[in-house]
Amino acid sequence: MTGRVYLVGTGPGDPELLTVKAQRLLQNSDVVVYDRLVSDEILEQIPPGVSRIYVGKRSGRHPVPQAEINQLLHRLAEAGHVVVRLKGGDPFVFGRGSEEAAWLAAHDIPFEVVPGITSASACSAYAGIPLTHRGLASGVQFVTGHSQADRELDPDWRSLADPDKTLVIYMGLANIARISRELIAAGLPSGTPAAAIEQGTTARQRRLLTTLADLPRMAREARLAPPVLFVIGRVVSLAETLEWFEPQAATAVLPVEREGHG
Ligand SMILES: C[S@@+](CC[C@H](N)C(=O)[O-])C[C@H]1O[C@@H](n2cnc3c(N)ncnc32)[C@H](O)[C@@H]1O
């Protein structure tokens, strides 16, 4: 008998951003496989009888290789289990959910994908930043700021430097100085409003509001640490007016690094 794997997005931290479907699946699974960007409050929703397997980075060690995670999902499903593979945000947005789904498809393991609220939507909303706004941004681009090992970050800077579109950068902290420099060189005004959101939607959310030119210095001085999302564009100018979220009153906390749970 073959089980089934559900690739489930949790949203970026606040457990109340879990979808009804994600919550139902958590209650009805045999085993949950999760990594670093799943908050403790979301893990608390897993009933005591359900096994948990942590496949994120362990202190001082490398992350579990993707091939090992694929094989684990394969083994669990082959043993007939209902497996929930939990992922921060949305599994199909910079989450390697598609790589896992491709592996499952290639091995005839039944799977379903449950979208989650991606951090671009949730963190910007909790920071008071709309991704589009009439007269300020007619579109939005989601990009990674992370370069592959041994390669330089090399997107089409000119297409990213579009003042009419909001630019959301995932995984960009290590490269933010270069990103800021290249965007300015490609024509985006240095005074373009810019924000950094650390641990968005959680009790430890921090939001920096600045300009494109000052973003690297501000991020350095604030000693930002992952996970951090950058939002660049005219919509950031609304952040103070639209501020509503009080992190101190929130409950969710994102683990920075976690020991294995099992
Ligand atoms: C590997 S990607 C995973 C993205 C995820 N699948 C999503 O849809 O949000 C990790 C990056 O997402 C962003 N991110 C995820 N959760 C976040 C949070 N709570 N606050 C700020 N950024 C977050 C950061 O840019 C982080 O480096």
Ligand as a Chemical Component Dictionary entry (heavy atoms), coordinates in Angstrom:
data_LIG
# 
_chem_comp.id                   LIG 
_chem_comp.type                 NON-POLYMER 
_chem_comp.pdbx_formal_charge   0 
_chem_comp.three_letter_code    LIG 
# 
loop_
_chem_comp_atom.comp_id 
_chem_comp_atom.atom_id 
_chem_comp_atom.alt_atom_id 
_chem_comp_atom.type_symbol 
_chem_comp_atom.charge 
_chem_comp_atom.model_Cartn_x 
_chem_comp_atom.model_Cartn_y 
_chem_comp_atom.model_Cartn_z 
_chem_comp_atom.pdbx_ordinal 
LIG C1  C1  C 0  14.164 29.328 1.160 1  
LIG S1  S1  S 1  13.205 30.790 1.055 2  
LIG C2  C2  C 0  11.612 30.105 1.409 3  
LIG C3  C3  C 0  10.485 30.983 0.967 4  
LIG C4  C4  C 0  9.124  30.438 1.325 5  
LIG N1  N1  N 0  8.846  29.237 0.584 6  
LIG C5  C5  C 0  8.021  31.463 1.094 7  
LIG O1  O1  O 0  7.153  31.235 0.233 8  
LIG O2  O2  O -1 8.007  32.476 1.794 9  
LIG C6  C6  C 0  13.638 31.600 2.546 10 
LIG C7  C7  C 0  13.524 33.108 2.445 11 
LIG O3  O3  O 0  12.158 33.485 2.581 12 
LIG C8  C8  C 0  12.084 34.722 3.267 13 
LIG N2  N2  N 0  11.320 34.529 4.510 14 
LIG C9  C9  C 0  10.692 33.400 4.899 15 
LIG N3  N3  N 0  10.059 33.585 6.080 16 
LIG C10 C10 C 0  10.310 34.858 6.444 17 
LIG C11 C11 C 0  9.952  35.647 7.559 18 
LIG N4  N4  N 0  9.155  35.191 8.542 19 
LIG N5  N5  N 0  10.394 36.925 7.604 20 
LIG C12 C12 C 0  11.161 37.432 6.619 21 
LIG N6  N6  N 0  11.534 36.732 5.542 22 
LIG C13 C13 C 0  11.109 35.462 5.445 23 
LIG C14 C14 C 0  13.503 35.172 3.535 24 
LIG O4  O4  O 0  13.934 35.977 2.465 25 
LIG C15 C15 C 0  14.237 33.851 3.548 26 
LIG O5  O5  O 0  15.613 34.018 3.261 27 
# 
loop_
_chem_comp_bond.comp_id 
_chem_comp_bond.atom_id_1 
_chem_comp_bond.atom_id_2 
_chem_comp_bond.value_order 
_chem_comp_bond.pdbx_ordinal 
LIG C1  S1  SING 1  
LIG S1  C2  SING 2  
LIG S1  C6  SING 3  
LIG C2  C3  SING 4  
LIG C3  C4  SING 5  
LIG C4  N1  SING 6  
LIG C4  C5  SING 7  
LIG C5  O1  DOUB 8  
LIG C5  O2  SING 9  
LIG C6  C7  SING 10 
LIG C7  O3  SING 11 
LIG C7  C15 SING 12 
LIG O3  C8  SING 13 
LIG C8  N2  SING 14 
LIG C8  C14 SING 15 
LIG N2  C9  SING 16 
LIG N2  C13 SING 17 
LIG C9  N3  DOUB 18 
LIG N3  C10 SING 19 
LIG C10 C11 SING 20 
LIG C10 C13 DOUB 21 
LIG C11 N4  SING 22 
LIG C11 N5  DOUB 23 
LIG N5  C12 SING 24 
LIG C12 N6  DOUB 25 
LIG N6  C13 SING 26 
LIG C14 O4  SING 27 
LIG C14 C15 SING 28 
LIG C15 O5  SING 29 
# 
